[in-house]
Amino acid sequence: MGTMDGTRRINITPGLAVRIVLKKDQRSGNLTEGVVKDILTKSPTHPHGIKVRLESGAVGRIKEIIR
């Protein structure tokens, strides 16, 4: 649908609404929704999604960009 690519760092900015998968949810695939606070991945791309910290403090890899 209208989602951008969460594997490219250039698409990610603080304040962006995203859905991430937490480390503990990787097997189940449960997604956590929130707003990006910090970008933790240093490389320009990552095949499993860019790792971010949400404003809630949750850390995980982006699976979907909402807006």
PyMOL Python script that loads the backbone (N, CA, C, O; Angstrom):
from pymol import cmd

cmd.read_pdbstr("""\
ATOM      1  N   MET A   1       0.850  -1.175   0.000  1.00  0.00           N
ATOM      2  CA  MET A   1       0.000   0.000   0.000  1.00  0.00           C
ATOM      3  C   MET A   1       0.896   1.238   0.000  1.00  0.00           C
ATOM      4  O   MET A   1       1.852   1.287  -0.774  1.00  0.00           O
ATOM      5  N   GLY A   2       0.626   2.231   0.831  1.00  0.00           N
ATOM      6  CA  GLY A   2       1.400   3.460   0.768  1.00  0.00           C
ATOM      7  C   GLY A   2       2.595   3.486   1.715  1.00  0.00           C
ATOM      8  O   GLY A   2       2.933   4.543   2.248  1.00  0.00           O
ATOM      9  N   THR A   3       3.242   2.335   1.935  1.00  0.00           N
ATOM     10  CA  THR A   3       4.349   2.305   2.880  1.00  0.00           C
ATOM     11  C   THR A   3       5.684   2.480   2.167  1.00  0.00           C
ATOM     12  O   THR A   3       5.891   1.954   1.073  1.00  0.00           O
ATOM     13  N   MET A   4       6.588   3.227   2.803  1.00  0.00           N
ATOM     14  CA  MET A   4       7.927   3.387   2.275  1.00  0.00           C
ATOM     15  C   MET A   4       8.785   2.232   2.774  1.00  0.00           C
ATOM     16  O   MET A   4       8.321   1.372   3.523  1.00  0.00           O
ATOM     17  N   ASP A   5      10.035   2.226   2.348  1.00  0.00           N
ATOM     18  CA  ASP A   5      10.948   1.136   2.646  1.00  0.00           C
ATOM     19  C   ASP A   5      11.648   1.369   3.987  1.00  0.00           C
ATOM     20  O   ASP A   5      12.417   2.321   4.124  1.00  0.00           O
ATOM     21  N   GLY A   6      11.392   0.518   4.964  1.00  0.00           N
ATOM     22  CA  GLY A   6      12.008   0.636   6.278  1.00  0.00           C
ATOM     23  C   GLY A   6      13.406   0.059   6.357  1.00  0.00           C
ATOM     24  O   GLY A   6      14.003   0.043   7.433  1.00  0.00           O
ATOM     25  N   THR A   7      13.951  -0.425   5.221  1.00  0.00           N
ATOM     26  CA  THR A   7      15.314  -0.973   5.222  1.00  0.00           C
ATOM     27  C   THR A   7      16.343   0.065   4.795  1.00  0.00           C
ATOM     28  O   THR A   7      17.539  -0.223   4.808  1.00  0.00           O
ATOM     29  N   ARG A   8      15.909   1.266   4.417  1.00  0.00           N
ATOM     30  CA  ARG A   8      16.823   2.318   3.960  1.00  0.00           C
ATOM     31  C   ARG A   8      16.820   3.468   4.960  1.00  0.00           C
ATOM     32  O   ARG A   8      15.775   4.056   5.238  1.00  0.00           O
ATOM     33  N   ARG A   9      17.998   3.785   5.497  1.00  0.00           N
ATOM     34  CA  ARG A   9      18.131   4.810   6.534  1.00  0.00           C
ATOM     35  C   ARG A   9      17.672   6.183   6.041  1.00  0.00           C
ATOM     36  O   ARG A   9      17.169   6.991   6.822  1.00  0.00           O
ATOM     37  N   ILE A  10      17.847   6.442   4.738  1.00  0.00           N
ATOM     38  CA  ILE A  10      17.495   7.752   4.175  1.00  0.00           C
ATOM     39  C   ILE A  10      15.994   8.050   4.324  1.00  0.00           C
ATOM     40  O   ILE A  10      15.594   9.214   4.340  1.00  0.00           O
ATOM     41  N   ASN A  11      15.166   7.002   4.433  1.00  0.00           N
ATOM     42  CA  ASN A  11      13.711   7.178   4.565  1.00  0.00           C
ATOM     43  C   ASN A  11      13.273   7.477   5.998  1.00  0.00           C
ATOM     44  O   ASN A  11      12.115   7.829   6.226  1.00  0.00           O
ATOM     45  N   ILE A  12      14.186   7.342   6.969  1.00  0.00           N
ATOM     46  CA  ILE A  12      13.818   7.399   8.383  1.00  0.00           C
ATOM     47  C   ILE A  12      14.241   8.733   8.982  1.00  0.00           C
ATOM     48  O   ILE A  12      15.386   9.156   8.823  1.00  0.00           O
ATOM     49  N   THR A  13      13.319   9.393   9.665  1.00  0.00           N
ATOM     50  CA  THR A  13      13.653  10.628  10.378  1.00  0.00           C
ATOM     51  C   THR A  13      12.950  10.621  11.728  1.00  0.00           C
ATOM     52  O   THR A  13      11.875  10.035  11.861  1.00  0.00           O
ATOM     53  N   PRO A  14      13.543  11.267  12.735  1.00  0.00           N
ATOM     54  CA  PRO A  14      12.859  11.380  14.024  1.00  0.00           C
ATOM     55  C   PRO A  14      11.494  12.051  13.845  1.00  0.00           C
ATOM     56  O   PRO A  14      11.358  13.002  13.076  1.00  0.00           O
ATOM     57  N   GLY A  15      10.491  11.547  14.557  1.00  0.00           N
ATOM     58  CA  GLY A  15       9.140  12.076  14.431  1.00  0.00           C
ATOM     59  C   GLY A  15       8.268  11.275  13.484  1.00  0.00           C
ATOM     60  O   GLY A  15       7.065  11.519  13.385  1.00  0.00           O
ATOM     61  N   LEU A  16       8.870  10.313  12.783  1.00  0.00           N
ATOM     62  CA  LEU A  16       8.140   9.490  11.821  1.00  0.00           C
ATOM     63  C   LEU A  16       7.333   8.422  12.561  1.00  0.00           C
ATOM     64  O   LEU A  16       7.848   7.794  13.487  1.00  0.00           O
ATOM     65  N   ALA A  17       6.090   8.213  12.169  1.00  0.00           N
ATOM     66  CA  ALA A  17       5.254   7.149  12.759  1.00  0.00           C
ATOM     67  C   ALA A  17       5.568   5.840  12.052  1.00  0.00           C
ATOM     68  O   ALA A  17       5.499   5.758  10.825  1.00  0.00           O
ATOM     69  N   VAL A  18       5.915   4.810  12.831  1.00  0.00           N
ATOM     70  CA  VAL A  18       6.342   3.527  12.266  1.00  0.00           C
ATOM     71  C   VAL A  18       5.773   2.362  13.073  1.00  0.00           C
ATOM     72  O   VAL A  18       5.242   2.537  14.170  1.00  0.00           O
ATOM     73  N   ARG A  19       5.901   1.170  12.493  1.00  0.00           N
ATOM     74  CA  ARG A  19       5.647  -0.074  13.226  1.00  0.00           C
ATOM     75  C   ARG A  19       6.961  -0.842  13.239  1.00  0.00           C
ATOM     76  O   ARG A  19       7.578  -1.055  12.195  1.00  0.00           O
ATOM     77  N   ILE A  20       7.388  -1.261  14.443  1.00  0.00           N
ATOM     78  CA  ILE A  20       8.641  -1.998  14.573  1.00  0.00           C
ATOM     79  C   ILE A  20       8.379  -3.379  15.142  1.00  0.00           C
ATOM     80  O   ILE A  20       7.341  -3.633  15.753  1.00  0.00           O
ATOM     81  N   VAL A  21       9.348  -4.271  14.927  1.00  0.00           N
ATOM     82  CA  VAL A  21       9.309  -5.584  15.577  1.00  0.00           C
ATOM     83  C   VAL A  21      10.384  -5.563  16.663  1.00  0.00           C
ATOM     84  O   VAL A  21      11.556  -5.303  16.390  1.00  0.00           O
ATOM     85  N   LEU A  22       9.962  -5.842  17.903  1.00  0.00           N
ATOM     86  CA  LEU A  22      10.891  -5.905  19.031  1.00  0.00           C
ATOM     87  C   LEU A  22      11.652  -7.222  18.964  1.00  0.00           C
ATOM     88  O   LEU A  22      11.185  -8.183  18.352  1.00  0.00           O
ATOM     89  N   LYS A  23      12.822  -7.268  19.593  1.00  0.00           N
ATOM     90  CA  LYS A  23      13.632  -8.492  19.611  1.00  0.00           C
ATOM     91  C   LYS A  23      12.809  -9.680  20.121  1.00  0.00           C
ATOM     92  O   LYS A  23      12.861 -10.767  19.546  1.00  0.00           O
ATOM     93  N   LYS A  24      12.054  -9.470  21.197  1.00  0.00           N
ATOM     94  CA  LYS A  24      11.269 -10.566  21.782  1.00  0.00           C
ATOM     95  C   LYS A  24      10.104 -10.995  20.896  1.00  0.00           C
ATOM     96  O   LYS A  24       9.553 -12.081  21.082  1.00  0.00           O
ATOM     97  N   ASP A  25       9.720 -10.146  19.925  1.00  0.00           N
ATOM     98  CA  ASP A  25       8.583 -10.455  19.047  1.00  0.00           C
ATOM     99  C   ASP A  25       9.001 -10.949  17.663  1.00  0.00           C
ATOM    100  O   ASP A  25       8.151 -11.142  16.794  1.00  0.00           O
ATOM    101  N   GLN A  26      10.311 -11.157  17.449  1.00  0.00           N
ATOM    102  CA  GLN A  26      10.757 -11.531  16.106  1.00  0.00           C
ATOM    103  C   GLN A  26      10.147 -12.842  15.626  1.00  0.00           C
ATOM    104  O   GLN A  26       9.831 -12.975  14.444  1.00  0.00           O
ATOM    105  N   ARG A  27       9.976 -13.814  16.523  1.00  0.00           N
ATOM    106  CA  ARG A  27       9.387 -15.094  16.118  1.00  0.00           C
ATOM    107  C   ARG A  27       7.890 -14.953  15.827  1.00  0.00           C
ATOM    108  O   ARG A  27       7.388 -15.511  14.852  1.00  0.00           O
ATOM    109  N   SER A  28       7.188 -14.209  16.673  1.00  0.00           N
ATOM    110  CA  SER A  28       5.733 -14.072  16.521  1.00  0.00           C
ATOM    111  C   SER A  28       5.369 -13.057  15.445  1.00  0.00           C
ATOM    112  O   SER A  28       4.304 -13.147  14.834  1.00  0.00           O
ATOM    113  N   GLY A  29       6.264 -12.080  15.212  1.00  0.00           N
ATOM    114  CA  GLY A  29       5.982 -11.054  14.210  1.00  0.00           C
ATOM    115  C   GLY A  29       5.073  -9.942  14.718  1.00  0.00           C
ATOM    116  O   GLY A  29       4.602  -9.123  13.929  1.00  0.00           O
ATOM    117  N   ASN A  30       4.817  -9.900  16.045  1.00  0.00           N
ATOM    118  CA  ASN A  30       3.995  -8.820  16.599  1.00  0.00           C
ATOM    119  C   ASN A  30       4.670  -7.478  16.356  1.00  0.00           C
ATOM    120  O   ASN A  30       5.875  -7.336  16.562  1.00  0.00           O
ATOM    121  N   LEU A  31       3.889  -6.493  15.916  1.00  0.00           N
ATOM    122  CA  LEU A  31       4.445  -5.170  15.634  1.00  0.00           C
ATOM    123  C   LEU A  31       4.044  -4.192  16.730  1.00  0.00           C
ATOM    124  O   LEU A  31       2.947  -4.273  17.284  1.00  0.00           O
ATOM    125  N   THR A  32       4.951  -3.266  17.033  1.00  0.00           N
ATOM    126  CA  THR A  32       4.723  -2.213  18.012  1.00  0.00           C
ATOM    127  C   THR A  32       4.709  -0.889  17.273  1.00  0.00           C
ATOM    128  O   THR A  32       5.639  -0.582  16.527  1.00  0.00           O
ATOM    129  N   GLU A  33       3.663  -0.102  17.474  1.00  0.00           N
ATOM    130  CA  GLU A  33       3.521   1.167  16.768  1.00  0.00           C
ATOM    131  C   GLU A  33       4.043   2.297  17.640  1.00  0.00           C
ATOM    132  O   GLU A  33       3.862   2.293  18.857  1.00  0.00           O
ATOM    133  N   GLY A  34       4.697   3.268  17.001  1.00  0.00           N
ATOM    134  CA  GLY A  34       5.198   4.404  17.765  1.00  0.00           C
ATOM    135  C   GLY A  34       5.851   5.439  16.862  1.00  0.00           C
ATOM    136  O   GLY A  34       5.776   5.365  15.636  1.00  0.00           O
ATOM    137  N   VAL A  35       6.496   6.407  17.509  1.00  0.00           N
ATOM    138  CA  VAL A  35       7.137   7.517  16.813  1.00  0.00           C
ATOM    139  C   VAL A  35       8.643   7.439  17.042  1.00  0.00           C
ATOM    140  O   VAL A  35       9.095   7.288  18.177  1.00  0.00           O
ATOM    141  N   VAL A  36       9.425   7.541  15.956  1.00  0.00           N
ATOM    142  CA  VAL A  36      10.880   7.425  16.032  1.00  0.00           C
ATOM    143  C   VAL A  36      11.469   8.567  16.862  1.00  0.00           C
ATOM    144  O   VAL A  36      11.171   9.740  16.638  1.00  0.00           O
ATOM    145  N   LYS A  37      12.314   8.190  17.827  1.00  0.00           N
ATOM    146  CA  LYS A  37      13.064   9.176  18.615  1.00  0.00           C
ATOM    147  C   LYS A  37      14.518   9.220  18.142  1.00  0.00           C
ATOM    148  O   LYS A  37      15.054  10.292  17.862  1.00  0.00           O
ATOM    149  N   ASP A  38      15.160   8.035  18.054  1.00  0.00           N
ATOM    150  CA  ASP A  38      16.565   7.946  17.636  1.00  0.00           C
ATOM    151  C   ASP A  38      16.722   6.857  16.592  1.00  0.00           C
ATOM    152  O   ASP A  38      16.030   5.840  16.635  1.00  0.00           O
ATOM    153  N   ILE A  39      17.643   7.074  15.645  1.00  0.00           N
ATOM    154  CA  ILE A  39      18.008   6.057  14.655  1.00  0.00           C
ATOM    155  C   ILE A  39      19.276   5.392  15.161  1.00  0.00           C
ATOM    156  O   ILE A  39      20.290   6.059  15.366  1.00  0.00           O
ATOM    157  N   LEU A  40      19.224   4.073  15.364  1.00  0.00           N
ATOM    158  CA  LEU A  40      20.353   3.355  15.962  1.00  0.00           C
ATOM    159  C   LEU A  40      21.256   2.693  14.924  1.00  0.00           C
ATOM    160  O   LEU A  40      22.445   2.503  15.181  1.00  0.00           O
ATOM    161  N   THR A  41      20.719   2.339  13.761  1.00  0.00           N
ATOM    162  CA  THR A  41      21.524   1.725  12.704  1.00  0.00           C
ATOM    163  C   THR A  41      22.387   2.793  12.041  1.00  0.00           C
ATOM    164  O   THR A  41      21.884   3.842  11.638  1.00  0.00           O
ATOM    165  N   LYS A  42      23.687   2.526  11.929  1.00  0.00           N
ATOM    166  CA  LYS A  42      24.606   3.494  11.323  1.00  0.00           C
ATOM    167  C   LYS A  42      24.732   3.306   9.805  1.00  0.00           C
ATOM    168  O   LYS A  42      24.972   4.273   9.081  1.00  0.00           O
ATOM    169  N   SER A  43      24.573   2.070   9.324  1.00  0.00           N
ATOM    170  CA  SER A  43      24.750   1.815   7.890  1.00  0.00           C
ATOM    171  C   SER A  43      23.561   2.355   7.094  1.00  0.00           C
ATOM    172  O   SER A  43      22.467   2.481   7.643  1.00  0.00           O
ATOM    173  N   PRO A  44      23.754   2.676   5.809  1.00  0.00           N
ATOM    174  CA  PRO A  44      22.670   3.266   5.012  1.00  0.00           C
ATOM    175  C   PRO A  44      21.483   2.325   4.765  1.00  0.00           C
ATOM    176  O   PRO A  44      20.363   2.788   4.552  1.00  0.00           O
ATOM    177  N   THR A  45      21.725   1.001   4.794  1.00  0.00           N
ATOM    178  CA  THR A  45      20.628   0.038   4.619  1.00  0.00           C
ATOM    179  C   THR A  45      20.827  -1.135   5.574  1.00  0.00           C
ATOM    180  O   THR A  45      21.933  -1.383   6.054  1.00  0.00           O
ATOM    181  N   HIS A  46      19.737  -1.849   5.839  1.00  0.00           N
ATOM    182  CA  HIS A  46      19.807  -3.094   6.614  1.00  0.00           C
ATOM    183  C   HIS A  46      18.694  -3.999   6.116  1.00  0.00           C
ATOM    184  O   HIS A  46      17.540  -3.574   6.063  1.00  0.00           O
ATOM    185  N   PRO A  47      19.010  -5.245   5.746  1.00  0.00           N
ATOM    186  CA  PRO A  47      17.999  -6.130   5.136  1.00  0.00           C
ATOM    187  C   PRO A  47      16.800  -6.432   6.033  1.00  0.00           C
ATOM    188  O   PRO A  47      15.716  -6.730   5.530  1.00  0.00           O
ATOM    189  N   HIS A  48      16.981  -6.359   7.366  1.00  0.00           N
ATOM    190  CA  HIS A  48      15.874  -6.679   8.271  1.00  0.00           C
ATOM    191  C   HIS A  48      15.172  -5.436   8.803  1.00  0.00           C
ATOM    192  O   HIS A  48      14.263  -5.539   9.627  1.00  0.00           O
ATOM    193  N   GLY A  49      15.590  -4.259   8.334  1.00  0.00           N
ATOM    194  CA  GLY A  49      14.972  -3.014   8.785  1.00  0.00           C
ATOM    195  C   GLY A  49      15.938  -2.202   9.632  1.00  0.00           C
ATOM    196  O   GLY A  49      16.789  -2.750  10.333  1.00  0.00           O
ATOM    197  N   ILE A  50      15.790  -0.894   9.554  1.00  0.00           N
ATOM    198  CA  ILE A  50      16.637   0.009  10.321  1.00  0.00           C
ATOM    199  C   ILE A  50      16.222  -0.054  11.792  1.00  0.00           C
ATOM    200  O   ILE A  50      15.035  -0.004  12.113  1.00  0.00           O
ATOM    201  N   LYS A  51      17.213  -0.164  12.684  1.00  0.00           N
ATOM    202  CA  LYS A  51      16.918  -0.242  14.120  1.00  0.00           C
ATOM    203  C   LYS A  51      16.734   1.164  14.667  1.00  0.00           C
ATOM    204  O   LYS A  51      17.555   2.048  14.424  1.00  0.00           O
ATOM    205  N   VAL A  52      15.641   1.363  15.412  1.00  0.00           N
ATOM    206  CA  VAL A  52      15.327   2.674  15.974  1.00  0.00           C
ATOM    207  C   VAL A  52      14.888   2.538  17.428  1.00  0.00           C
ATOM    208  O   VAL A  52      14.513   1.459  17.888  1.00  0.00           O
ATOM    209  N   ARG A  53      14.947   3.663  18.135  1.00  0.00           N
ATOM    210  CA  ARG A  53      14.352   3.772  19.468  1.00  0.00           C
ATOM    211  C   ARG A  53      13.126   4.653  19.329  1.00  0.00           C
ATOM    212  O   ARG A  53      13.205   5.745  18.767  1.00  0.00           O
ATOM    213  N   LEU A  54      11.995   4.189  19.837  1.00  0.00           N
ATOM    214  CA  LEU A  54      10.764   4.975  19.792  1.00  0.00           C
ATOM    215  C   LEU A  54      10.727   5.930  20.978  1.00  0.00           C
ATOM    216  O   LEU A  54      11.504   5.791  21.923  1.00  0.00           O
ATOM    217  N   GLU A  55       9.822   6.897  20.922  1.00  0.00           N
ATOM    218  CA  GLU A  55       9.658   7.843  22.035  1.00  0.00           C
ATOM    219  C   GLU A  55       9.252   7.126  23.319  1.00  0.00           C
ATOM    220  O   GLU A  55       9.489   7.632  24.416  1.00  0.00           O
ATOM    221  N   SER A  56       8.640   5.951  23.186  1.00  0.00           N
ATOM    222  CA  SER A  56       8.255   5.148  24.353  1.00  0.00           C
ATOM    223  C   SER A  56       9.456   4.453  24.984  1.00  0.00           C
ATOM    224  O   SER A  56       9.355   3.936  26.097  1.00  0.00           O
ATOM    225  N   GLY A  57      10.593   4.433  24.286  1.00  0.00           N
ATOM    226  CA  GLY A  57      11.786   3.743  24.775  1.00  0.00           C
ATOM    227  C   GLY A  57      11.981   2.371  24.162  1.00  0.00           C
ATOM    228  O   GLY A  57      13.035   1.759  24.335  1.00  0.00           O
ATOM    229  N   ALA A  58      10.969   1.876  23.443  1.00  0.00           N
ATOM    230  CA  ALA A  58      11.076   0.561  22.798  1.00  0.00           C
ATOM    231  C   ALA A  58      12.103   0.626  21.671  1.00  0.00           C
ATOM    232  O   ALA A  58      12.188   1.623  20.954  1.00  0.00           O
ATOM    233  N   VAL A  59      12.891  -0.462  21.520  1.00  0.00           N
ATOM    234  CA  VAL A  59      13.905  -0.544  20.473  1.00  0.00           C
ATOM    235  C   VAL A  59      13.586  -1.737  19.581  1.00  0.00           C
ATOM    236  O   VAL A  59      13.323  -2.837  20.068  1.00  0.00           O
ATOM    237  N   GLY A  60      13.613  -1.507  18.267  1.00  0.00           N
ATOM    238  CA  GLY A  60      13.361  -2.595  17.338  1.00  0.00           C
ATOM    239  C   GLY A  60      13.637  -2.167  15.913  1.00  0.00           C
ATOM    240  O   GLY A  60      14.066  -1.042  15.655  1.00  0.00           O
ATOM    241  N   ARG A  61      13.384  -3.088  14.985  1.00  0.00           N
ATOM    242  CA  ARG A  61      13.632  -2.814  13.568  1.00  0.00           C
ATOM    243  C   ARG A  61      12.329  -2.447  12.855  1.00  0.00           C
ATOM    244  O   ARG A  61      11.284  -3.058  13.076  1.00  0.00           O
ATOM    245  N   ILE A  62      12.423  -1.435  11.999  1.00  0.00           N
ATOM    246  CA  ILE A  62      11.236  -0.947  11.294  1.00  0.00           C
ATOM    247  C   ILE A  62      10.746  -1.970  10.283  1.00  0.00           C
ATOM    248  O   ILE A  62      11.510  -2.459   9.451  1.00  0.00           O
ATOM    249  N   LYS A  63       9.465  -2.282  10.368  1.00  0.00           N
ATOM    250  CA  LYS A  63       8.815  -3.157   9.401  1.00  0.00           C
ATOM    251  C   LYS A  63       7.878  -2.369   8.496  1.00  0.00           C
ATOM    252  O   LYS A  63       7.709  -2.719   7.328  1.00  0.00           O
ATOM    253  N   GLU A  64       7.272  -1.317   9.016  1.00  0.00           N
ATOM    254  CA  GLU A  64       6.338  -0.502   8.240  1.00  0.00           C
ATOM    255  C   GLU A  64       6.500   0.960   8.616  1.00  0.00           C
ATOM    256  O   GLU A  64       6.679   1.300   9.786  1.00  0.00           O
ATOM    257  N   ILE A  65       6.435   1.817   7.608  1.00  0.00           N
ATOM    258  CA  ILE A  65       6.388   3.271   7.847  1.00  0.00           C
ATOM    259  C   ILE A  65       4.950   3.700   7.619  1.00  0.00           C
ATOM    260  O   ILE A  65       4.389   3.465   6.549  1.00  0.00           O
ATOM    261  N   ILE A  66       4.358   4.323   8.612  1.00  0.00           N
ATOM    262  CA  ILE A  66       2.948   4.705   8.530  1.00  0.00           C
ATOM    263  C   ILE A  66       2.800   6.038   7.815  1.00  0.00           C
ATOM    264  O   ILE A  66       2.003   6.155   6.884  1.00  0.00           O
ATOM    265  N   ARG A  67       3.568   7.058   8.243  1.00  0.00           N
ATOM    266  CA  ARG A  67       3.568   8.352   7.558  1.00  0.00           C
ATOM    267  C   ARG A  67       4.785   9.154   7.983  1.00  0.00           C
ATOM    268  O   ARG A  67       4.976  10.279   7.521  1.00  0.00           O
TER     269      ARG A  67
END
""", "prot")
cmd.dss("prot")
cmd.show_as("cartoon", "prot")
cmd.util.cbc("prot")
cmd.orient("prot")
